[in-house]
Amino acid sequence: MTQADRDKLAKKLYAEAGYGPNKPLKIELLFNTSENHKKIAVAVASMWKQKLGVEATLTNQEWKVYLDTRDEKNFQIARAAWIGDYVDPLNFLELFRSDAGKRNDAGYNSAKFDKLLDEAALPQNLANRMKLLAEGEKVFLTDLPLIPIYHYVTKHMVSKKVAGWEFNVLDIHKSQYLSLN
């Protein structure tokens, strides 16, 4: 979809939900103390205001208070992050299982989602595993929208003379495994 198409759809869905110029959605966006998180929160609130008329209140909290607020599920929208430590959709999906405890920041609870993840874990379903995980992801995103803002990236200039440098999802490169050719 083009940006114009996405904006048009957002306005349509916003109106269908009962919001508009005379009745703006009023929400609170929670984020932890960080200049980058603040910039992102301000930008998101500004875009929501400009495109839809949403009135967002930004709430900044120090790390420990912020974690307590999230753990207590005492927020409307909260900034969160997760860095996958292995390459598999389950790395992210398992965060939203009903039994994931504090890791399930949103408090998401869906028997259908949990069942799809359970089925994907069965050895006899190995051939259909990715299909089952994709179905689970679709259930989750239909029930509880997640708004990805950005993905962390790293860049490295590594000479061809360096041996032992291997890409890995955590971007950890221990010098004990590196050498010069």
C-alpha positions, 0 to 999 in steps of 0.5 A, a space after each residue: 500500500 502507498 502511504 496515501 492508501 494507508 492514511 485513507 484506511 487509517 481514517 476509515 478505521 478511525 471513523 468506524 471505531 467512532 472517532 473523528 474531529 469532534 470526538 478524538 481518541 485520547 490515549 496515553 503512550 508510556 515510555 522509559 527515560 531515554 532521549 531516543 525513546 522520547 523523540 520517537 514518542 513525540 514523533 508518533 504522537 505528532 503523526 497520530 495527531 496530524 493524520 487522525 486527530 488523536 490526542 496522545 499524552 506522553 508519560 515518561 517513567 524511570 526504568 524500574 517504575 516503567 517496568 513495574 507499570 508494564 508488569 502491572 499492565 497499567 497502561 494503554 500503549 507502551 514502548 517495548 523492545 525485544 532483540 531476538 537471540 535466535 533466528 526463528 519466529 517463535 523467538 518473538 511469538 512466545 512472548 505473547 503466550 498466555 502463560 508467558 508471565 511478565 514477558 507478555 507485556 500486553 497481557 495477551 490471552 488467546 487459547 487459539 494462539 497458544 494452541 497454534 504455537 503448541 501444535 507448531 512445537 510437535 515433532 509430527 508437525 515439523 513440515 507445517 511448523 512455519 505455516 502454523 506459526 504464521 497462522 498464530 502470528 495472524 491471530 495475534 495481530 488481528 486481536 492485538 495490534 503491534 506497531 513496529 517502529 524500527 529494527 536495530 541494525 549494525 554495520 561493520 567494516 571488516 578487513 578480509 584479513 580478519 579470520 573468525 568473524 561470523 555474523 550472528 543475531 546478537 552481534 557478539 564477536 569475541 576477540 578470542 575467535 578472531 585472528 589476522 591472516 
